């Protein structure tokens, strides 16, 4: 996260003594990326953050691949995914490659009996349905419909729902999420042409500082394995922190669309980027205003990327028979574009209320067994007249 933030109490100088009110010292921890070169934060803990008492068990959570080398366009009916009580059990990988895991989740209950840490990947969780609070070691973030939650790798967290009908679209990325470079100046500040700015971010607040000893289970994902690790102290024992590496939220409803006289290409919708894929937000907007404009997107070839669209809300003008929670995959190698009739019926329309999230990966995606369970089986033929 390329802005500075702090919460709680911190000493005036880093790497110096920070005394507790009743004697003793707080324990400093560098929470950093790319060794000592990338973004980092310094946190101050009541207890040593290194106290592992036991490792209970380890087991594989690697996705099971159904199609390793895919050429078929797919339509996945996301809301057919059955809800489950447990947060991690409900997360189902749909599409994967060496750079990311794209999945769906429908958890009914809050994560309270354990804590979770992804040691390999930054996480982006998009809230399609549900409301609640992301509780983390660096503070809490409220969330609701339309929010992106960006959780850097290594963050220990729980997720608290106020609702039972929760639908999440998530991406695990093995490279960090950033906002696009072209939106920012050399110092990292968002420029005037950016479709959002720093004041739109939902930053951590309500820092929890638990002074508790006991047995605290953290489920830690690492190299396709889940390790159940017992810590001797509560992982939310931070009394203060500052820096640039922390979780945050951003509402898709705060993305200000970029429009033009003729149809604009997908990069104008870009919201996040990594070294290996981009994330775009399609939001309600005015259509093109050239007198002979065609609001529907033109046909285009996926030569260098696989395109994944997650449909959230509104009328998806370019497709036929698309509903909330559907995922479409347009793999590299085959041109795609509006469904038959969509181009013609778009002419004369002045605005759209569609809401969708797009992920374009630079390497091909494999299809999991979970995805095949909700695939309609016919989508790749939908352009035939």
N, C-alpha and C positions, 0 to 999 in steps of 0.2 A: 504494500500500500504506500504510494509515494507522497504521503503527507504525514506530518508529525502529530502525535496524539499522546496524552498522558492521563492517568487516573490514579487516585489515591495519593499516598505519601511516598516521596522519594528523597534521598539525600541531595544536597546542593552540588556534590561532585561525584561522578561515577567512580566505581572501584575503590571507594573509601568506606570507613566504618559507618554503619547505620545502626544506631543503638535502639533497642526496644525500651519502652517506657519503664519496664520493671527489671531491666538488666538483660545482658546478653546482646547478641547481634542478629539482625535479619540476614538472610542468606540471598546473595545476589546470583541471578542466573541470566546469562546471555541467551536469548532466543533468536537465533540468526539463521540465515540462508547462505548457500554457496560459501561454506567455510566462514571466514571472517570478512567476506567481500560484499555480500548481498545485504538486503534489508534486514534489520534486526531491531529487537527491543530488549531492554534491561528490566527484569522483574525482581521484586524483593519479597522473599518468602518467610513466613513464620518458622517453618521447619525446612530441613534440607530436602530439596526436591529429588534426591537421588536414592531414597530409601525403599528399595525393592525387597519385600519379605519373602515372596514366593512366586513361582511361575506355575500356575495350576495345570494348564494344558495348552496345546497348540494344535490347530487343525486347518486344513486347506479351505479357502474360500474362493479359489480361482474359478472364473466362469467356465462353464462347459460349452464348447464351441460346436455348433451344428453345421455352419457353413464357413469354411476357412478362407476361401477365395470366391467372393460373391460378385455376380454380375447382374443380379435381379433387383429391380426397384421393389421396395417392400412398403406395406402399410401395416403398422402395428396398432391394434385397438387398445390403447393404454388403460382405459378405465375398466377393461376386462380383467386386469390384474387383481387378484383377490387380496383384500386387506388382511394384514396380520397385526397382532398386538405389539410385538417387539419391533423396535426401530430398525435394528440391523437385519433381523430376519426378513423384514418387509422389503429391503433393498434388493432389487433384481437387476443384474446387468443385462442389457439388451444388445449393445453394440460395443465392440472393443478393438483396440489395436495396441501397439507397443507404447503409445503416447497417452492413451486415455481410456476410461470406462464410462459409457453413457448408459444411464439406467433410470428406472422408475421405482417409486416406493409408495406404499399406502399404509403407513403405520396408524394404528388406532389409539395407542397409548403413549404416554410420555416415557422418555428414557430416564429412569430413576434408580434402578437396581445396580447399575454399573456406570462407568464413565467410558468414553470412546476417544481413541486417538488414531488418526491415519498417519503413520510414520513415513509413507511413501509418496502420498499425493495431496496436493491442494484440492479442496472440494468446492464446487459451486452447487448450491441447492436452490432450485427455483420453487417457490411456494405457489402451486396452482390452487389448491384448496387447503384451508386450515389457518389457524392463528395461534400465536403463542410466544415463546421466548427461547432464544438460543442462549444457554448458560455456558460460559467458558471461564478458563483460568484467568483471562484478561478482562473480564467484564461481560455483561449481558446485553443482548440485542433483541428488542421486540421485533416480531415479524407478522405479516399478514399476506393476504392474496396479492400476488404480483411482485413479491420481494425476491430478489436474489440475495443469498447469503454466501459470502466468500470466506472460506475457512482455510487458512494456511496449514500446510502439513505440520504435524507436531503439536497442534493445539489440542488440549484436552477439553472435551465438551460433553454436555448433556443437552437434550432438546425437550422442551416442556410445551405440550399442546393444551390449548383450552378447548379443543374440538376433538371429535372422534373421526369425522370424515376428512381425512388428510390425504392430499395427493401431491407428490413431489416428483420433479424431474431433476436429476442430478448428473453432474459430470465430475469424475475424478481425473485430475491432470497431473502427470509426472513432471511438468514444468509449471512455474507460477503463473497465476492470473494477473494480468496488468490491464489498465485502460490503454487504448491505442496510442501509440507514440505520436501520430500526426495530430492528436488533439492537444498536445502538451508542448510547452517551451523547454529549453535546455535544463531548466531547474525542476521540471516535473509539474509545474502548475498548468491547469487546464486553460486553454486559450478561449477567446471569445467565440470562435466558430464551433466549439465542442458542443454536442447535443446534451451535455450535462456538465456539472461542475462539482467542486468539493462540497458545497453546502447541501448537495443532494444525497451525500453518503450518510448512512445510519451508523454512527460510531459506537463502540462499546461504552456502556455506562453501568451504573449499579454494580460496582466491584464487590464481589463476595470475598470475605477474608475469614475462612474457617480455621480455628485453632483446635483441631481434633486429631487424636491418634486412634488407630484401630486397624481394621482390614478393609481397604478400599480397592475394589476390583476395577482395573482399567483394561478394556478390550482394545488391543493394539494391533492394527493391520500393518503387515510388513511382508513384502515379497510374496504376495498371494496367500499368506498365512494369517490366521487370527490367533494372537497370543493372549491368554488371560493372565494378567500380571497383578499381583497384590502389592499395593503400596502401604507403607506404615502410617502415613499421614494423609489428611484430606488434600486432594490435588488443587482445590480452590483455596489456597492459603496465601495468596498474593495480597500484600498491603498497599502496593503501589508499583507502577511501571511507566516507562516512557519509551518512545521509539517509533519505528515505521512498519513493523511487522506485527499485524494484528488482524483479527476477523472484522468484517464490516458488512453492512447491508446496503442494498440499492434497490429502489422500487422501479419496476419497468414503466410505471405510470409517470415517472419523472424524466423519462427519455424524450427529448424534444426532437421530433422527426425533421429530417432534411428533405425538402421537396424541390421540384423543378418544373420547367415547362414541358419536358418530356420525361419518360420513365427513368428513374434513377437506379443505378446498379446496387446490388446487395451491400457493398462496403459502406454505404451511407447509413446503414442500420447497425454498424458494428458497435458493440458495447465493451467487450473484453477481448484480449488476445493472449496467446501463449506462444511459445516457440514452435508449436506444432498444430495449432488449430485456432479458429476465431469463433466468437459468440456474437450473434446479432439479435436485436430486438425489433420485431415488427409491431408497430403500435398504431392506434387510430391517427389518421392523417388525411390531409387534402390530397386528392389525386393531381396528376399533371394538368397543366392549364394551357398548353399549346392548343389552338383551335382544332387541330387534327390529331391530338394525342391519343394513344392507346394505353389506358391505365394498366391493363394486364401485362405482366412481365413478358419480354420476348424470349423465344427459345434460346437455350444456351447449353453448351457442352461442358460437362464435368471432365475436364482433361486432367487436372492436377489435384482434385479433391473429391471426397465423398460429402454429400450434403444431407444433413439431418434436420428436419423441421418438426418441432413440437408445437401442436396447435392448442392454444389456450382458450380463446374466446372470440366471438364475433363471427362475421361472414367471410369465409376464406374464398375470395373472389376467383382466384386462379385455379381452384380445384373443384371437383364435383363430389358431393356426398362425403364431405369431411366433417367430423364432429370433434368436440372437446376431448383432449387427452390422446388424440391420434398422433402417431409418429410416422413420418414418411422418410424413407432412405432412398436417395438418388445416387447410385454409385458412379464412380469415375468410369469413363469410357462410353457412356450412352447419353446423347442429348436429352434434355427434358424441358418442359415448358408448360404453359397453361393447358388445362384439359380441353377436349373438343368443345367448342361453343363458348368457352370462357373469354377468349379474346374479343369476339363479336359482342357479347353481352356487356362487356366492361365499358364499351364506348359510350360516352355521354354521362357516365357516373362521375361525381365530383368528390367523393370522399369514401373512406373505408373505416370500419370499426374493428378490423381484425386485430388480434393480439396473438403473437407467436414468438417462439425462441428458436433460433437456428444455430446449429453447430456445423461448421465446415472443417473437416479434418484434411490434412495434407497427405496422410497415408491411408490406404484402404482400411475399411472396418470389417471385422469378422462378426458373424451373426451368432448369437447364443441360442441354446435350447429354450431358454425362457422366452426369448423373442419369438421363436417359431410357434410357441404356444398361443400367441395372440396375433399372429400374422393372418391377414385376410386371404392370402394365396392368389389373388387375382390382380393386384394393383399394377403390376408391371405391364398389363395389357390395356390399361385405362386410357391410353392415347389413341387406341385404334378406333377409327370412326365406323 
